Amino acid sequence: LLVSFTSQIHCFSNVHLRSINFKGLRNCQPYCHLKRSRTDVTSTSLNIEGLNVPEELLNDADNKISNIKEVDYIIIGSGIGGLSAGAILNFYGYEVLVLESHYLPGGVAHTFERKGFKFDAGPSLWNGMATPPYNPLRQILEIVGEGDTVKYTQYDGWVMHTPECSFKFTVGENHFESILSQYAGPNALNEWNQLNKLLEPIKELSVAVPPLTLRSDLGVVLTLLPHLGKLLKGVSVAGRVEGSFKDVSREVVTDKFLENWLEFLSFALSGLPADSTIAAAVAYTMRDLHQPGAALDYPIGGSGAVVDALVRGVMKCNRGQVLLNTHVEAIDVEEGRAVGVTIKRGKKRIRAKRAVISNASVWDTMRLLPAGSISEEYRKDKMETPMTGSFVHLHLGINATGLPADLESHYSVINTWTQIDAPQNHVIISIPSVLDPDMAPEGCHVIHAYAAANEPYDLYDKDLTRSEYIRIKEDRCDFLWKAIERSIPDVRSRVIINLEGSPLTHMRFNRRYKGTFGPALRAGKEKFPYPKTEIKGLLCCGDSIFPGIGVPAVAVSGANAASSTVSVWEHLKFLDKLYAIDKK
């Protein structure tokens, strides 16, 4: 329990890391215009504008895969989790093949370009990437030799628009107290201090064990041995760490403003209210946001710059490949063991000598397994994993003429505190061109506004004509426009590019079952599974696997899956490099 807890909270060092990506619906307006050579496997490669990949590019993918018969590892999907697994397996010295359906790598974290505007499809707010202590994703990049290849700019917070007031939340020590003094009740500051004191043992335990020490076998005893003393100090809070944050906060928090803030923070982390968000996640995040010298990071070039670094990690020493436009139709299973995959185009089969790792969601992984390859009870149990809602998005390119020079890069809008996870309630707005002007043409800004984990799929799960679909999508996106207008009142008159997305676009382009944001596993009631499955040689990673949702979390899941397939002695050498990096 302690190991599970400390590893999970390490992975919640990013707030608002909604791993999202959308493109459009069949026959609806596309918006991917990408400029690099088709042989350059990066986050903005392939010269495509439209929904259908040109035949020449599909043929190019077929030609590349035609000469591949067998590799050590096959990884299905090039999300952060899959690429992290691939880069680490390359570090271990194995031959890796990453297969991606999309024409861009990165899964829901890729960056795409249209008419000079660069859009982050997903993660919008990062930390623990630019300066130590590094989060697990940056640690992986350091280990595979790509840590310094991504540059970052830093900033100090975001603006909150709530039903009762607007304010800027500034990270660091002793800033939030002034917000409480101005907007909360007379007892709020005292309750805040009591809460932090109550959480102190959990916060201390949160840094006890590096998540990259994890593996899914008894070898974990050796990889955890250097940290055993710190773990034992956490015995006193072991019974509370995986319970809900609400169970902890209700002991001291009665002020409504503070209670609402904690609901927001919980939902931003997990897509679930405080009574369903693990206490560990919120405790660690509070520590991270309020520690002296805290800062938020943004990767220069967008999230795609981080994806590119992972791709390079996979391909080092010519031991790995990342193949795009290559959709896996099935995982091949023989005598209870995963032995490879079948590609949809041409029904090409590729063997995996050591293992197959699926970066697809739990529901989509089950759909890749042929009937009879697993027990129906196991399949039913996995397919019934509870799920969150989906998304709606606006990706905008706007004329920035006359906008204030002090425009912030991030905003969060809450329309009501009645139910934090209600549809059309919580909106996140990212304007990355404020931090990196090269994300937009000169004199312009790029905006990503979205609502995550709360858009009902059922509204779209019907036989819609193209015009009906566009009308529903426009109607459902209107509240996003209104959220942006809180900060840019004339935004509609400034639009150069307007790209809207829905649950159906997530389902099609991300292969996400019903367009879901991810599993809705509630603290104290359900737990994320570990990478190993019922089938030998098949492991999973991504946001359906422990430690769960979020960029650092999925990176850890990929590392866990990779390290669980090699000897503990190989893993210990990997950790020697991690510890050397930490000391440096």
C-alpha positions in Angstrom: 0.0 0.0 0.0 2.8 2.4 0.9 4.7 1.7 -2.3 1.5 2.1 -4.3 0.8 5.4 -2.6 4.2 7.0 -2.9 4.5 6.1 -6.5 1.1 7.4 -7.4 1.5 10.8 -5.8 4.9 11.4 -7.5 2.9 11.2 -10.7 0.5 14.0 -9.9 3.1 16.8 -10.2 1.2 18.4 -13.2 -2.1 20.2 -12.8 -4.7 20.3 -15.6 -2.7 17.7 -17.6 -5.6 16.7 -19.7 -4.3 14.4 -22.3 -6.6 15.2 -25.1 -6.6 15.2 -28.9 -9.3 15.7 -31.4 -9.4 16.1 -35.2 -12.9 16.0 -36.6 -15.5 13.5 -37.8 -15.6 11.7 -41.1 -16.7 14.2 -43.8 -16.4 17.1 -41.4 -14.0 20.0 -41.6 -10.4 18.8 -41.1 -7.6 20.9 -39.6 -4.3 19.2 -39.7 -1.7 21.0 -41.9 1.8 19.8 -41.2 4.9 20.7 -43.0 7.8 18.4 -42.4 9.1 15.6 -44.6 7.2 12.4 -44.4 10.4 10.6 -43.4 10.9 12.8 -40.4 9.1 11.0 -37.5 8.3 14.0 -35.3 5.2 15.6 -33.8 4.6 17.9 -36.7 5.7 15.7 -39.5 3.8 14.7 -42.7 2.3 17.2 -45.1 -1.4 16.5 -44.6 -4.4 18.7 -44.7 -7.5 16.6 -44.4 -8.9 13.5 -42.7 -7.8 10.9 -45.2 -4.1 10.0 -45.3 -2.8 10.2 -48.9 -2.2 6.8 -50.5 1.5 7.5 -51.0 2.0 7.8 -47.3 0.1 4.6 -46.5 2.3 2.9 -49.1 5.3 4.4 -47.5 4.2 2.8 -44.2 3.6 -0.5 -45.9 7.0 -0.5 -47.5 8.7 0.2 -44.1 6.9 -2.6 -42.4 7.1 -5.2 -45.2 10.7 -5.9 -44.2 10.0 -6.4 -40.5 9.3 -9.9 -39.4 10.3 -10.1 -35.8 11.5 -7.7 -33.1 12.1 -8.0 -29.3 9.2 -5.8 -28.4 6.1 -4.4 -30.1 4.4 -1.4 -28.6 0.9 -0.5 -29.7 0.4 3.2 -29.7 2.8 6.1 -29.5 1.4 8.0 -26.6 3.6 9.3 -23.7 3.3 5.9 -22.0 4.2 3.8 -25.1 7.1 6.1 -26.1 8.4 6.1 -22.5 8.3 2.3 -22.6 10.0 2.2 -26.0 12.8 4.6 -25.0 13.6 2.7 -21.8 13.6 -0.7 -23.6 16.0 0.9 -26.1 18.2 2.0 -23.2 18.1 -1.6 -22.0 19.5 -2.6 -25.4 16.5 -4.2 -27.0 14.9 -3.9 -30.5 11.7 -2.0 -30.3 8.9 -1.4 -32.8 6.2 1.3 -31.9 3.1 1.1 -34.1 0.9 4.2 -34.4 -2.5 4.4 -36.2 -2.3 8.2 -36.5 -0.1 10.0 -39.0 1.5 11.8 -36.0 3.3 10.4 -33.0 2.5 11.4 -29.5 -1.0 10.1 -29.0 -3.1 12.7 -27.3 0.0 14.8 -26.6 1.0 15.7 -30.1 1.3 19.2 -31.6 0.0 19.9 -35.0 0.2 23.0 -37.3 -2.1 24.8 -39.6 -1.4 28.1 -41.4 1.5 28.9 -39.1 -0.5 28.2 -35.9 0.8 25.4 -33.7 -1.8 23.7 -31.6 -1.2 21.5 -28.6 -3.7 18.7 -28.8 -3.6 17.9 -25.1 -1.4 18.8 -22.2 -1.4 22.5 -21.4 0.2 23.0 -18.0 3.4 21.4 -17.0 5.8 21.5 -14.1 8.8 19.5 -12.8 10.3 19.5 -16.3 12.6 22.5 -16.3 14.3 22.4 -12.9 14.9 19.8 -10.2 13.3 18.0 -8.5 12.3 16.5 -11.9 9.1 14.7 -12.5 9.3 11.1 -13.8 8.9 12.0 -17.4 11.9 14.4 -17.3 13.8 11.7 -15.4 13.2 9.3 -18.3 14.4 11.9 -20.8 17.5 12.4 -18.8 18.2 8.6 -18.6 17.9 8.1 -22.4 20.0 11.1 -23.1 17.3 13.6 -24.2 16.9 15.7 -21.0 18.6 18.8 -22.3 17.1 18.7 -25.8 13.8 20.2 -24.8 13.9 23.9 -23.6 11.3 25.4 -21.4 10.0 28.8 -20.4 8.6 29.3 -16.9 5.7 31.3 -15.4 4.1 31.8 -12.1 0.4 30.8 -12.2 -3.0 31.1 -13.9 -6.2 33.2 -13.6 -9.3 31.8 -12.0 -12.8 33.0 -13.1 -15.3 31.6 -10.6 -19.0 32.4 -9.9 -18.2 34.8 -7.1 -14.9 36.4 -8.2 -11.8 36.4 -10.4 -8.2 36.2 -9.2 -4.8 35.0 -10.2 -3.5 31.9 -8.5 0.3 32.3 -8.0 2.4 29.3 -7.2 5.0 29.4 -4.5 5.1 30.1 -0.8 2.6 32.4 1.0 0.7 33.5 -2.0 -2.6 31.6 -1.6 -3.0 33.0 1.9 -3.7 36.5 0.5 -6.4 35.0 -1.8 -8.1 33.4 1.3 -7.9 36.7 3.2 -9.5 38.6 0.4 -12.3 36.2 -0.7 -12.8 33.5 1.9 -14.5 33.6 5.4 -12.8 34.7 8.6 -11.8 31.1 9.6 -10.5 30.0 6.2 -6.8 30.9 6.8 -6.8 28.9 10.1 -8.5 26.0 8.3 -5.9 26.1 5.5 -3.1 26.0 8.0 -4.7 23.1 9.9 -5.2 21.2 6.6 -1.6 21.6 5.7 -0.5 20.3 9.1 -2.9 17.4 8.8 -1.4 16.5 5.4 2.2 16.9 6.4 2.9 13.1 7.0 1.3 12.3 3.6 3.4 15.1 1.9 6.6 13.7 3.4 5.7 10.2 2.3 5.1 11.5 -1.2 8.8 11.9 -1.9 9.9 8.7 -0.2 10.2 6.5 -3.3 11.1 7.3 -6.9 8.2 5.9 -9.1 10.8 4.5 -11.6 11.8 1.9 -9.0 8.6 0.0 -9.6 8.3 -3.3 -11.4 5.5 -5.9 -11.4 7.3 -8.8 -9.9 9.1 -9.8 -6.7 12.2 -8.0 -8.0 10.6 -4.9 -6.7 12.0 -5.9 -3.2 15.5 -5.2 -4.5 14.6 -2.0 -6.4 12.9 -0.6 -3.4 15.5 -1.7 -0.8 17.3 1.7 -0.7 14.1 3.4 0.2 12.7 1.0 2.8 13.5 3.2 5.8 11.5 6.1 4.3 8.6 3.9 3.5 8.4 2.5 7.1 8.2 6.0 8.4 4.8 6.3 6.6 3.2 3.4 8.4 1.1 5.8 10.6 -0.7 7.2 7.5 -0.9 4.0 5.5 -4.6 3.6 6.2 -5.5 7.0 4.8 -3.3 7.5 1.8 -5.5 5.8 -0.9 -8.8 7.1 0.6 -10.5 10.1 -0.8 -9.2 13.6 -0.3 -12.6 14.6 1.0 -12.3 12.2 3.9 -9.2 14.2 5.0 -10.3 17.7 4.2 -13.7 17.4 5.9 -12.0 17.0 9.2 -10.9 20.7 9.3 -12.4 22.5 6.3 -15.8 24.2 6.6 -15.2 27.4 4.8 -17.1 27.3 1.5 -14.6 29.2 -0.6 -11.7 26.9 0.5 -13.9 23.8 0.1 -14.7 24.9 -3.5 -11.1 25.5 -4.2 -10.2 22.0 -3.1 -13.0 20.5 -5.3 -11.5 22.4 -8.3 -8.0 21.1 -7.5 -9.3 17.5 -7.2 -11.2 17.6 -10.5 -8.3 19.2 -12.3 -6.1 16.3 -11.2 -8.3 13.3 -11.7 -11.5 14.3 -13.6 -13.4 13.4 -10.4 -14.7 15.3 -7.4 -12.8 15.4 -4.1 -14.8 12.5 -2.6 -13.4 10.3 -5.4 -9.9 11.7 -5.8 -7.1 10.0 -4.0 -5.9 12.0 -1.0 -2.3 11.4 -2.0 -2.7 13.2 -5.3 -4.0 16.4 -3.8 -1.6 16.4 -0.9 1.4 16.1 -3.2 0.1 18.7 -5.6 -0.5 21.1 -2.7 3.1 20.6 -1.7 4.4 21.0 -5.2 2.4 24.2 -5.9 3.2 25.9 -2.6 6.8 25.1 -2.0 9.4 27.9 -2.1 10.7 28.6 -5.6 7.8 26.8 -7.3 7.3 27.5 -11.0 5.2 26.2 -13.9 6.9 25.1 -17.2 6.0 25.3 -20.9 8.1 23.3 -23.5 9.3 25.6 -26.3 7.7 24.2 -29.4 4.7 22.8 -27.5 4.1 19.4 -26.1 5.3 18.0 -29.4 8.8 18.9 -28.5 8.6 16.5 -25.6 7.1 13.8 -27.9 10.0 14.4 -30.4 12.5 13.8 -27.6 10.9 10.5 -26.7 10.8 9.4 -30.3 14.5 10.0 -30.5 14.9 8.0 -27.4 13.1 5.1 -29.0 15.2 5.3 -32.2 18.7 5.6 -30.7 21.5 3.4 -31.9 19.1 2.2 -34.7 17.5 -0.2 -32.2 14.0 1.2 -32.5 11.4 2.4 -35.0 8.2 4.4 -34.7 5.9 3.6 -37.6 3.0 5.9 -38.3 -0.2 5.2 -40.3 0.1 1.6 -39.1 -3.1 0.4 -37.3 -2.9 -2.8 -35.3 -6.0 -4.9 -36.0 -5.3 -7.7 -33.4 -2.9 -8.9 -30.8 -1.8 -12.4 -31.8 -2.1 -15.0 -29.0 -0.8 -18.6 -29.1 -1.1 -21.0 -26.3 -1.9 -18.3 -23.8 1.0 -16.0 -24.7 1.1 -12.8 -26.8 3.4 -13.5 -29.7 2.9 -10.5 -31.9 0.3 -8.4 -33.8 -1.6 -8.3 -37.0 -1.6 -5.1 -39.0 -4.9 -4.0 -40.5 -3.5 -3.1 -44.0 -2.4 -6.2 -45.7 -3.0 -8.4 -42.7 0.8 -8.4 -42.1 1.9 -10.3 -39.0 4.9 -9.3 -36.9 6.3 -11.4 -34.1 7.5 -10.1 -30.7 10.2 -12.3 -29.2 9.9 -10.9 -25.7 6.6 -9.0 -25.2 3.8 -6.9 -26.6 3.0 -3.7 -24.7 -0.4 -2.0 -25.4 -0.6 1.8 -24.9 -4.3 1.6 -25.9 -7.0 2.1 -23.3 -8.3 -0.9 -21.3 -11.5 -1.0 -23.4 -9.6 -0.8 -26.7 -7.0 -3.3 -25.7 -9.7 -5.8 -24.9 -11.1 -5.3 -28.4 -7.7 -6.2 -29.9 -7.7 -9.6 -28.3 -9.3 -12.4 -30.3 -12.2 -14.4 -28.9 -10.9 -17.3 -26.8 -7.6 -15.7 -26.0 -8.8 -14.6 -22.6 -11.5 -15.7 -20.3 -14.8 -14.1 -20.9 -15.0 -13.2 -17.2 -11.7 -11.3 -17.5 -12.9 -9.5 -20.6 -16.2 -8.6 -19.1 -14.5 -7.2 -16.0 -12.2 -5.0 -18.0 -14.8 -3.8 -20.4 -17.0 -2.8 -17.4 -14.2 -0.5 -16.0 -16.1 2.8 -15.2 -15.2 5.7 -17.4 -15.3 9.5 -17.2 -17.1 11.6 -19.7 -15.4 13.0 -22.8 -14.4 16.4 -24.2 -15.4 19.4 -26.2 -12.7 21.7 -27.6 -11.9 24.9 -29.4 -8.6 25.4 -31.1 -8.4 29.0 -32.3 -5.9 31.1 -34.2 -6.7 34.8 -33.5 -5.5 38.3 -34.4 -3.8 39.6 -31.3 -3.8 43.3 -32.3 -4.7 45.5 -29.4 -4.8 42.8 -26.8 -3.2 43.7 -23.5 0.5 43.0 -23.1 -0.1 41.3 -19.8 -2.5 38.6 -21.2 -2.0 35.5 -19.1 -1.1 32.1 -20.6 -3.7 30.1 -18.7 -7.2 30.5 -17.3 -9.7 28.3 -15.6 -13.4 29.1 -15.6 -15.9 27.6 -13.2 -19.5 28.3 -14.0 -21.1 26.7 -10.8 -19.9 25.1 -7.6 -23.0 23.0 -7.3 -21.4 20.0 -9.1 -17.8 20.4 -10.2 -18.0 17.6 -12.7 -21.2 18.7 -14.3 -21.2 19.1 -18.1 -20.2 22.5 -19.5 -18.9 23.6 -16.1 -15.2 23.6 -15.9 -13.2 25.2 -18.8 -9.5 25.3 -19.2 -8.0 27.9 -21.5 -4.4 27.8 -22.7 -2.8 30.6 -24.7 0.7 29.1 -25.2 1.8 31.8 -27.7 2.0 34.1 -24.7 4.9 32.0 -23.5 6.3 30.9 -26.8 5.6 33.5 -29.6 6.7 31.0 -32.3 3.5 29.0 -31.6 1.6 31.6 -33.8 2.3 33.9 -36.7 3.5 37.4 -35.8 0.8 39.5 -34.3 -1.4 36.5 -33.5 -2.2 34.1 -30.6 -3.1 30.5 -30.5 -5.8 29.4 -28.0 -6.9 26.0 -26.8 -10.1 26.0 -24.7 -11.6 22.7 -23.6 -13.8 20.9 -21.0 -12.4 17.6 -20.0 -14.0 14.5 -18.5 -17.6 16.0 -18.5 -19.0 15.9 -22.0 -21.7 13.2 -22.4 -21.0 10.7 -25.2 -24.6 9.8 -25.5 -25.5 13.2 -27.1 -23.5 12.1 -30.1 -24.2 8.4 -30.1 -26.8 8.4 -32.8 -27.1 8.4 -36.6 -26.3 12.1 -37.4 -26.1 13.7 -40.7 -23.1 16.0 -41.3 -25.2 19.1 -40.8 -26.8 17.7 -37.6 -23.4 16.9 -36.2 -21.9 20.3 -37.0 -24.9 22.0 -35.4 -24.7 19.9 -32.2 -20.9 20.5 -32.0 -21.3 24.2 -32.4 -24.1 24.3 -29.8 -22.0 22.3 -27.3 -18.9 24.5 -27.9 -20.7 27.8 -27.3 -19.9 27.8 -23.5 -16.2 27.6 -24.4 -16.5 30.8 -26.4 -18.2 32.5 -23.5 -15.4 31.3 -21.2 -12.8 32.8 -23.4 -14.8 36.1 -23.6 -14.3 36.5 -19.8 -10.7 37.5 -20.7 -11.0 38.4 -24.5 -14.5 39.9 -24.9 -14.1 40.4 -28.7 -12.5 37.0 -29.4 -15.1 36.0 -32.0 -14.3 38.9 -34.2 -10.6 38.1 -34.1 -10.8 34.5 -35.3 -8.6 33.4 -38.2 -8.9 29.7 -37.6 -11.7 27.9 -35.7 -11.4 24.2 -35.0 -14.0 22.4 -32.9 -13.8 18.9 -31.5 -16.2 16.4 -29.8 -16.3 13.0 -28.3 -16.7 11.4 -31.7 -13.4 12.9 -32.9 -11.7 11.5 -29.8 -13.2 8.1 -30.6 -12.0 8.1 -34.2 -8.6 9.7 -34.0 -7.5 8.5 -30.6 -9.1 5.1 -30.7 -10.7 6.0 -27.4 -13.6 3.9 -26.5 -16.7 6.2 -26.5 -14.3 9.2 -26.5 -13.7 8.9 -22.8 -11.1 10.9 -20.9 -10.1 7.8 -19.0 -11.1 5.4 -16.2 -13.3 6.8 -13.4 -11.8 4.7 -10.6 -12.9 6.2 -7.3 -10.5 6.5 -4.4 -11.1 4.0 -1.6 -13.3 1.9 -3.9 -11.4 0.9 -7.0 -7.7 0.8 -7.9 -5.8 1.1 -11.2 -4.3 -2.3 -12.3 -0.6 -2.9 -12.8 0.9 -3.5 -16.3 0.8 -7.3 -16.4 -2.3 -9.0 -17.8 -3.9 -12.5 -17.8 -2.0 -13.2 -21.0 1.7 -14.0 -20.7 3.9 -11.6 -22.7 1.2 -8.9 -22.8 1.5 -5.8 -20.7 -0.3 -2.5 -20.7 0.6 1.1 -20.1 -1.2 4.5 -20.3 -3.9 6.1 -18.3 -5.8 2.8 -17.8 -2.9 1.5 -15.7 -1.4 2.4 -12.4 -0.7 5.2 -11.5 -3.5 6.5 -13.7 -4.3 9.8 -15.5 -1.8 12.6 -16.2 1.4 13.0 -18.2 3.9 12.0 -15.4 1.6 9.1 -14.5 1.4 7.6 -17.9 5.2 7.9 -18.3 5.6 5.9 -15.1 3.2 3.3 -16.4 5.4 2.9 -19.5 8.5 2.6 -17.4 6.9 0.1 -15.1 5.8 -2.0 -18.1 9.3 -1.9 -19.7 11.2 -2.6 -16.5 8.9 -5.5 -15.6 10.0 -7.4 -18.7 13.8 -7.3 -18.0 15.9 -8.8 -15.2 16.1 -7.0 -11.9 19.8 -6.6 -12.5 19.2 -4.6 -15.7 16.6 -2.5 -13.8 19.1 -1.8 -11.0 21.6 -0.5 -13.5 18.9 1.7 -14.9 18.3 3.0 -11.4 22.0 3.6 -10.8 21.8 6.1 -13.7 18.7 7.7 -12.2 20.4 8.2 -8.8 23.5 9.6 -10.5 21.2 12.1 -12.3 19.5 13.1 -9.1 22.8 13.7 -7.4 24.0 15.8 -10.3 
